[in-house]
């Protein structure tokens, strides 16, 4: 049985990073997009990253940031993975010496596999609800039936996931990982340790159910 990985995105506080680690998530995300309510500056991000235990990945999320802005963050924050949510091309995403994930907005009529082929160096693809203003984090799902079965890289399912629906989402799509932000918050940018625990429990419940079915 393959264990579904879990990423908790939009961390803004050291205490929330502690909850992410304590409850067994595999990764946490730091948002460096200034228009997001979950934006963190490099000093905040550095403090959060310093509180993260070994073997938990720290992911930096960017939206159409220029290379100077990305490099300025990398000089101060020990990121292990980059996540791009804008119109960045493959070469730009791949130019920072770290593995990267490319987000694909699941709008009607999109050719998902064609989009993926444009990013041959991506370590994975994050499928998110199309939200042109916020670029994610809006708490809305998309049609899980549109998730392709033959992705060229691992798939990360995002978009409106919560403790209430994540088990169904994992069962329906069998992704490599799931990514949640607003679905485990008590308010924008503030995570709930209880919701994080419940979310991860939902993922594990689906994993266990799938193992029994096989």
Backbone bond lengths (Angstrom), bond angles and torsions (degrees), N, CA, C in turn:
res aa  C-N    CA-C-N  psi(-1)  N-CA   C-N-CA  omega(-1)  CA-C   N-CA-C  phi
1 X - - - 1.453 - - 1.516 110.01 -
2 X 1.326 117.50 131.11 1.448 120.78 175.22 1.522 109.47 -88.27
3 X 1.299 116.50 126.84 1.453 121.21 178.16 1.523 110.46 -76.67
4 X 1.319 117.22 130.13 1.455 121.34 177.38 1.522 109.71 -74.22
5 X 1.322 116.13 124.84 1.459 120.48 179.49 1.531 110.32 -76.96
6 X 1.335 115.33 156.59 1.468 121.37 -177.34 1.520 109.93 -129.65
7 X 1.338 115.05 130.19 1.466 121.23 172.92 1.521 108.68 -121.03
8 X 1.327 115.95 132.00 1.457 122.47 174.93 1.528 106.92 -105.74
9 X 1.306 117.47 116.97 1.468 121.19 -172.61 1.532 110.59 -104.81
10 X 1.334 114.50 163.64 1.456 120.31 176.21 1.513 113.86 75.06
11 X 1.331 117.36 35.17 1.463 121.21 178.61 1.532 108.98 -75.53
12 X 1.325 116.07 130.88 1.465 120.79 -179.66 1.525 113.42 -122.71
13 X 1.336 117.22 -7.57 1.465 120.25 -175.62 1.528 110.65 -134.10
14 X 1.314 115.54 146.44 1.465 120.88 177.17 1.530 110.32 -59.41
15 X 1.326 116.92 -39.71 1.468 120.09 -179.62 1.519 111.42 -60.94
16 X 1.327 117.02 -38.11 1.464 119.91 179.66 1.527 110.85 -69.56
17 X 1.324 116.44 -35.78 1.469 119.41 175.19 1.525 110.23 -61.37
18 X 1.324 116.27 -39.00 1.460 120.15 177.53 1.512 112.03 -61.90
19 X 1.336 117.20 -38.69 1.466 120.61 178.32 1.520 111.23 -67.67
20 X 1.321 116.53 -38.83 1.460 121.36 177.74 1.522 110.41 -59.48
21 X 1.331 116.01 -47.44 1.466 120.66 -179.87 1.523 110.70 -66.92
22 X 1.318 116.75 -45.77 1.463 121.26 -175.75 1.525 112.28 -59.49
23 X 1.328 116.38 -38.69 1.462 119.68 -175.48 1.532 113.10 -89.94
24 X 1.327 117.71 2.56 1.453 120.00 167.89 1.514 117.28 93.33
25 X 1.338 118.55 21.42 1.467 119.42 174.58 1.520 109.85 -69.97
26 X 1.307 115.65 156.44 1.457 121.50 -177.67 1.526 113.04 -90.07
27 X 1.338 116.26 -23.18 1.458 120.00 -175.36 1.522 109.72 -155.19
28 X 1.325 115.37 156.07 1.462 120.39 170.45 1.518 108.62 -131.73
29 X 1.320 114.73 151.11 1.453 120.70 -175.91 1.519 112.29 -112.67
30 X 1.332 115.37 139.77 1.460 123.23 175.70 1.522 107.86 -114.82
31 X 1.317 117.03 128.06 1.459 122.00 -173.66 1.529 110.04 -97.49
32 X 1.330 115.83 118.69 1.457 121.63 178.61 1.536 110.93 -108.33
33 X 1.307 115.58 37.15 1.469 123.59 177.77 1.521 107.35 -111.05
34 X 1.313 116.55 111.51 1.460 121.05 -168.27 1.525 114.04 -64.01
35 X 1.314 118.53 -22.58 1.465 120.78 179.72 1.520 113.47 -82.39
36 X 1.305 116.43 -2.52 1.467 120.29 -179.91 1.521 110.65 -88.30
37 X 1.343 117.30 142.22 1.472 119.72 173.73 1.519 112.46 -67.72
38 X 1.324 117.12 -8.56 1.467 122.12 -179.86 1.535 111.57 -106.77
39 X 1.315 115.68 15.08 1.471 120.63 179.29 1.528 110.75 -61.07
40 X 1.339 114.80 137.70 1.467 120.79 171.44 1.523 108.94 -125.47
41 X 1.324 116.30 141.84 1.458 119.02 174.66 1.525 108.82 -84.36
42 X 1.333 118.17 168.02 1.468 119.54 -175.92 1.518 114.86 -56.83
43 X 1.337 118.10 -34.14 1.457 119.53 -179.80 1.529 111.52 -68.26
44 X 1.327 115.99 -44.51 1.469 119.27 174.84 1.525 110.36 -59.35
45 X 1.325 115.49 -46.23 1.465 121.04 -176.96 1.518 111.49 -62.40
46 X 1.314 115.56 -39.23 1.463 119.36 -179.52 1.528 110.82 -64.27
47 X 1.327 116.54 -41.56 1.463 120.28 178.51 1.523 111.30 -64.45
48 X 1.321 116.52 -40.66 1.463 120.36 178.51 1.520 110.57 -64.81
49 X 1.334 116.33 -47.26 1.468 120.50 -178.55 1.522 111.54 -60.84
50 X 1.334 116.60 -34.52 1.467 120.21 -179.63 1.517 112.16 -66.90
51 X 1.333 116.79 -21.19 1.465 120.94 -178.69 1.523 113.05 -90.34
52 X 1.322 117.27 -1.69 1.461 121.39 -175.11 1.523 110.58 -87.97
53 X 1.312 116.00 132.95 1.464 121.46 -179.12 1.525 111.73 -72.39
54 X 1.341 117.39 159.85 1.462 120.15 175.00 1.524 111.79 -58.15
55 X 1.309 115.88 149.13 1.461 124.97 177.78 1.525 113.31 76.20
56 X 1.320 117.43 6.53 1.464 121.31 169.69 1.522 106.68 -108.66
57 X 1.321 117.08 120.86 1.464 121.59 -174.49 1.529 110.44 -77.69
58 X 1.331 115.20 139.86 1.461 122.01 173.91 1.527 107.75 -106.14
59 X 1.329 115.75 118.49 1.460 122.75 -172.60 1.521 109.36 -110.86
60 X 1.326 116.94 133.91 1.449 121.59 176.80 1.513 111.50 -104.40
61 X 1.336 116.66 126.09 1.464 121.99 -177.43 1.529 109.92 -103.41
62 X 1.346 115.29 129.36 1.461 122.25 -178.71 1.527 110.03 -129.80
63 X 1.329 115.54 150.18 1.466 121.62 177.09 1.526 108.26 -130.54
64 X 1.324 115.63 105.32 1.471 121.75 176.93 1.531 112.63 52.14
65 X 1.317 116.15 36.73 1.463 120.36 177.56 1.525 109.78 -80.65
66 X 1.325 117.24 144.25 1.463 118.12 176.78 1.525 109.08 -77.15
67 X 1.313 116.18 164.38 1.465 121.09 -172.84 1.524 111.80 -62.49
68 X 1.333 117.40 -32.70 1.467 119.48 179.43 1.524 110.82 -64.43
69 X 1.321 116.89 -39.58 1.466 120.27 -179.82 1.529 111.09 -67.10
70 X 1.332 116.29 -42.01 1.467 119.64 178.54 1.524 110.44 -64.38
71 X 1.313 116.42 -45.36 1.468 119.92 -179.08 1.523 111.81 -65.12
72 X 1.332 116.65 -34.08 1.467 119.45 177.91 1.524 110.92 -62.88
73 X 1.345 116.52 -38.65 1.462 120.13 175.72 1.521 110.59 -67.20
74 X 1.313 116.71 -45.04 1.467 120.45 -177.08 1.525 112.60 -62.63
75 X 1.312 116.93 -28.52 1.465 120.05 178.22 1.530 112.19 -69.86
76 X 1.329 117.27 -20.05 1.462 120.62 -173.72 1.521 114.17 -117.60
77 X 1.321 116.68 -20.47 1.470 120.18 -174.67 1.524 109.33 -123.12
78 X 1.336 118.64 127.51 1.465 121.60 -178.32 1.532 112.57 -79.80
79 X 1.320 116.26 78.69 1.456 120.90 178.63 1.522 110.53 -82.63
80 X 1.328 115.95 147.89 1.453 120.50 176.51 1.512 113.49 -106.81
81 X 1.335 116.74 -14.40 1.459 122.14 -174.25 1.521 108.37 -155.45
82 X 1.329 116.63 143.53 1.455 122.01 177.92 1.523 109.82 -109.89
83 X 1.321 116.35 147.71 1.458 122.27 -179.14 1.525 107.77 -133.31
84 X 1.329 116.72 122.31 1.460 121.53 -174.48 1.521 110.18 -113.36
85 X 1.342 116.03 128.71 1.466 122.29 -174.74 1.520 113.33 -116.75
86 X 1.313 118.59 9.24 1.457 120.34 -177.88 1.511 112.74 -110.62
87 X 1.328 115.07 -142.93 1.467 121.56 -178.51 1.523 112.08 -99.48
88 X 1.311 117.94 21.94 1.448 122.07 -179.00 1.534 110.63 -60.55
89 X 1.331 116.75 140.11 1.466 119.01 176.96 1.525 110.36 -90.57
90 X 1.316 116.29 172.87 1.462 121.14 -175.18 1.519 112.42 -57.84
91 X 1.335 116.90 -45.83 1.459 119.81 -176.27 1.522 111.44 -63.79
92 X 1.336 116.15 -39.21 1.462 119.53 177.80 1.524 110.82 -64.13
93 X 1.305 116.95 -47.29 1.461 121.09 180.00 1.528 111.85 -60.51
94 X 1.310 115.91 -32.36 1.459 121.94 -172.63 1.522 113.12 -92.67
95 X 1.322 117.43 6.27 1.469 120.46 -170.29 1.521 114.60 -93.41
96 X 1.333 117.52 2.89 1.467 119.45 -172.43 1.524 113.94 -106.41
97 X 1.316 117.34 3.40 1.455 120.44 176.34 1.517 114.86 76.87
98 X 1.335 116.62 15.72 1.461 121.30 176.83 1.522 109.68 -129.38
99 X 1.331 118.39 152.53 1.467 119.62 173.68 1.523 109.86 -63.12
100 X 1.338 115.76 151.13 1.454 118.60 -178.62 1.522 111.84 -135.93
101 X 1.335 113.47 154.17 1.458 123.99 172.43 1.520 107.41 -111.00
102 X 1.329 116.76 138.84 1.465 120.22 175.18 1.521 109.11 -110.91
103 X 1.317 115.00 127.80 1.463 120.60 175.67 1.521 110.26 -80.88
104 X 1.316 115.87 140.52 1.463 122.25 175.17 1.526 107.89 -122.24
105 X 1.328 115.47 121.62 1.459 121.22 -179.88 1.524 109.27 -80.37
106 X 1.327 116.84 121.43 1.461 122.25 -171.80 1.533 111.54 -86.26
107 X 1.321 116.35 68.20 1.451 120.38 177.25 1.520 110.62 -85.76
108 X 1.327 116.94 160.33 1.456 121.76 -177.58 1.522 110.78 -57.66
109 X 1.330 115.76 135.94 1.451 121.11 174.48 1.512 115.47 83.31
110 X 1.329 117.86 1.98 1.455 120.00 -177.94 1.527 110.88 -72.35
111 X 1.313 116.31 140.71 1.465 122.20 172.83 1.527 106.94 -93.40
112 X 1.321 115.76 94.24 1.461 120.44 -171.26 1.525 111.50 -62.72
113 X 1.321 116.99 -44.85 1.460 119.71 -177.58 1.522 111.73 -65.23
114 X 1.317 116.71 -36.03 1.466 119.81 176.71 1.522 110.40 -63.86
115 X 1.320 116.38 -41.22 1.467 120.11 176.70 1.532 110.38 -60.49
116 X 1.312 116.27 -42.90 1.460 120.32 -179.43 1.523 112.13 -63.18
117 X 1.314 116.11 -38.09 1.470 120.11 -179.00 1.525 112.33 -63.14
118 X 1.329 116.52 -20.41 1.464 120.54 178.56 1.524 112.55 -76.97
119 X 1.335 116.70 -7.24 1.467 121.33 -177.91 1.535 109.65 -128.25
120 X 1.337 116.76 68.43 1.466 119.19 -175.82 1.526 114.17 -65.73
121 X 1.316 117.58 -18.29 1.466 119.71 -178.59 1.522 113.12 -96.82
122 X 1.316 118.36 1.69 1.469 120.68 -178.77 1.525 111.35 -64.89
123 X 1.322 115.97 136.80 1.463 120.97 175.28 1.522 111.14 -77.50
124 X 1.323 116.60 -19.25 1.449 121.67 178.98 1.514 110.13 -174.79
125 X 1.328 115.70 168.97 1.464 121.32 179.59 1.521 109.41 -125.74
126 X 1.326 114.98 130.95 1.452 121.65 177.68 1.523 108.87 -101.98
127 X 1.321 115.83 118.72 1.462 121.11 -179.79 1.518 108.55 -95.12
128 X 1.331 115.65 119.03 1.454 121.24 -173.92 1.523 110.03 -129.43
129 X 1.312 116.38 158.89 1.460 121.49 176.12 1.527 109.84 -64.79
130 X 1.310 116.67 140.50 1.468 121.05 178.81 1.522 109.64 -69.13
131 X 1.320 115.38 114.36 1.462 122.22 178.91 1.529 107.97 -140.04
132 X 1.340 117.13 84.84 1.464 120.63 -170.98 1.521 114.26 -61.63
133 X 1.315 118.47 -24.88 1.465 119.65 -178.68 1.526 112.13 -82.23
134 X 1.340 115.98 -44.20 1.465 119.46 -173.18 1.523 113.72 -99.57
135 X 1.348 117.66 -16.52 1.473 122.39 -176.89 1.525 111.25 57.03
136 X 1.325 117.19 39.56 1.456 121.19 176.70 1.519 112.03 113.56
137 X 1.327 114.73 171.61 1.459 120.32 177.24 1.516 114.46 77.16
138 X 1.333 117.28 15.00 1.456 119.97 -176.03 1.510 115.13 -92.98
139 X 1.328 117.79 -3.62 1.451 120.75 175.91 1.511 115.33 75.56
140 X 1.321 118.20 21.87 1.464 121.44 179.97 1.524 110.35 -114.07
141 X 1.328 116.17 138.33 1.459 120.45 178.32 1.528 110.54 -87.51
142 X 1.337 115.50 167.71 1.458 121.46 169.63 1.526 107.54 -123.74
143 X 1.318 116.63 176.38 1.466 121.68 -177.36 1.532 109.72 -71.21
144 X 1.322 117.12 109.13 1.461 120.50 -177.87 1.521 112.72 -65.08
145 X 1.320 117.76 -17.50 1.462 119.89 177.64 1.527 111.75 -67.88
146 X 1.333 116.78 -15.50 1.468 120.01 -179.69 1.520 113.13 -86.64
147 X 1.315 117.25 0.33 1.469 120.73 178.18 1.526 109.22 -73.05
148 X 1.340 118.16 123.10 1.473 119.94 -177.41 1.527 111.78 -71.90
149 X 1.305 115.95 152.33 1.462 120.72 -179.58 1.522 113.01 -92.65
150 X 1.314 117.22 -16.14 1.471 120.22 -173.38 1.520 111.64 -120.59
151 X 1.323 116.17 51.60 1.458 121.29 178.59 1.530 110.90 -65.82
152 X 1.339 117.72 141.34 1.462 120.01 178.12 1.525 114.01 -74.50
153 X 1.329 117.95 -8.97 1.467 122.57 179.14 1.526 107.56 -146.70
154 X 1.330 117.64 163.52 1.463 120.16 -178.44 1.532 112.92 -54.74
155 X 1.338 115.19 142.56 1.457 121.59 -178.85 1.524 110.91 -101.37
156 X 1.325 115.42 136.45 1.452 123.07 175.01 1.526 106.89 -115.98
157 X 1.315 117.07 121.64 1.459 121.79 -178.22 1.520 109.75 -92.46
158 X 1.337 116.28 128.70 1.460 122.38 178.01 1.525 108.16 -134.96
159 X 1.325 115.61 -173.60 1.461 119.82 175.06 1.509 113.66 92.54
160 X 1.328 117.34 92.31 1.456 121.26 172.47 1.512 115.97 71.78
161 X 1.322 117.70 18.37 1.464 119.25 178.38 1.523 110.15 -76.28
162 X 1.328 115.41 151.10 1.461 121.74 -178.07 1.529 108.48 -156.61
163 X 1.333 117.67 170.81 1.462 118.73 174.93 1.527 112.89 -56.95
164 X 1.332 117.20 -27.73 1.462 120.59 -176.19 1.519 113.47 -76.01
165 X 1.346 117.86 -27.60 1.468 118.59 -173.95 1.521 115.02 -122.30
166 X 1.333 118.44 -3.20 1.466 118.07 -171.97 1.527 112.59 -67.69
167 X 1.329 117.87 -34.35 1.470 119.12 178.22 1.524 110.37 -62.27
168 X 1.320 117.13 -43.27 1.464 120.87 177.59 1.525 111.12 -64.81
169 X 1.337 116.52 -38.83 1.461 120.67 -179.77 1.522 111.19 -63.42
170 X 1.317 116.63 -44.77 1.464 120.69 179.74 1.528 110.46 -65.97
171 X 1.319 116.74 -42.33 1.461 120.38 178.50 1.528 111.31 -61.61
172 X 1.329 116.74 -39.48 1.468 120.98 -176.40 1.520 113.23 -73.91
173 X 1.337 117.50 -32.74 1.473 119.37 -170.27 1.520 114.48 -118.13
174 X 1.305 118.02 -20.19 1.462 122.80 -177.62 1.533 111.88 46.86
175 X 1.328 117.01 59.45 1.457 119.75 -179.75 1.526 111.37 -78.31
176 X 1.320 115.59 167.15 1.463 120.44 171.66 1.526 109.97 -67.11
177 X 1.349 115.91 -37.76 1.456 120.86 -176.68 1.517 109.99 -152.06
178 X 1.331 115.26 163.65 1.464 121.99 171.96 1.518 108.32 -123.13
179 X 1.325 115.34 152.06 1.466 122.15 -176.03 1.522 107.83 -132.47
180 X 1.324 117.11 128.33 1.465 121.30 -177.85 1.519 109.69 -133.53
181 X 1.330 115.69 147.05 1.463 120.91 174.22 1.522 109.71 -133.67
182 X 1.329 117.06 -78.93 1.470 119.65 -175.91 1.523 112.69 -63.83
183 X 1.330 117.50 -26.08 1.463 121.05 -177.03 1.512 114.99 -68.10
184 X 1.344 117.65 -11.48 1.473 120.25 177.64 1.532 110.69 -122.92
185 X 1.330 115.75 29.74 1.458 120.13 -179.12 1.532 112.30 -106.92
186 X 1.331 115.51 149.86 1.458 121.99 169.64 1.525 110.17 -89.91
187 X 1.332 116.29 -27.32 1.459 124.55 169.98 1.524 106.74 -158.26
188 X 1.316 117.77 168.80 1.461 120.06 -174.14 1.526 111.06 -57.48
189 X 1.322 114.73 123.30 1.453 120.83 178.52 1.510 115.24 85.29
190 X 1.321 117.70 -7.60 1.468 121.91 -179.01 1.525 108.77 -115.47
191 X 1.319 116.53 116.39 1.452 120.80 -176.99 1.526 111.63 -84.47
192 X 1.321 114.87 153.20 1.459 123.35 174.72 1.522 108.94 -105.72
193 X 1.334 116.45 119.53 1.465 119.62 179.50 1.524 110.87 -59.91
194 X 1.339 116.95 -37.65 1.458 119.99 178.84 1.514 112.58 -64.16
195 X 1.327 117.06 -41.34 1.466 120.59 179.04 1.524 111.10 -69.15
196 X 1.335 117.23 -36.40 1.464 119.83 175.69 1.522 110.16 -60.60
197 X 1.334 116.04 -46.89 1.466 120.39 179.56 1.523 111.04 -60.77
198 X 1.333 116.72 -43.42 1.464 120.56 -178.79 1.519 111.36 -67.54
199 X 1.312 116.89 -37.13 1.464 120.94 178.49 1.529 110.63 -63.01
200 X 1.317 116.24 -48.68 1.469 119.87 -178.90 1.525 110.05 -65.57
201 X 1.309 117.86 -36.30 1.463 120.99 176.46 1.527 110.64 -62.34
202 X 1.332 117.28 -38.97 1.459 120.49 177.10 1.524 112.35 -62.73
203 X 1.315 115.89 -40.21 1.471 119.86 177.16 1.517 110.45 -63.47
204 X 1.313 116.82 -47.03 1.466 120.75 -178.37 1.524 111.38 -64.75
205 X 1.333 116.13 -36.42 1.473 119.73 178.40 1.522 110.48 -62.12
206 X 1.328 116.62 -41.64 1.456 120.14 178.61 1.525 111.20 -67.45
207 X 1.328 116.30 -40.70 1.468 119.72 177.41 1.520 111.02 -59.34
208 X 1.335 116.33 -44.79 1.460 121.12 -179.12 1.518 111.46 -65.59
209 X 1.316 116.32 -40.81 1.464 121.13 178.82 1.525 110.76 -62.64
210 X 1.332 116.20 -41.81 1.458 120.48 179.55 1.507 111.05 -64.01
211 X 1.330 117.46 -39.38 1.466 122.21 179.21 1.524 110.51 -62.88
212 X 1.333 116.84 -41.19 1.476 120.64 -179.12 1.530 111.01 -67.65
213 X 1.344 115.41 -37.87 1.455 119.33 -179.53 1.526 111.67 -64.72
214 X 1.325 115.75 -32.57 1.446 119.70 179.74 1.515 112.23 -76.69
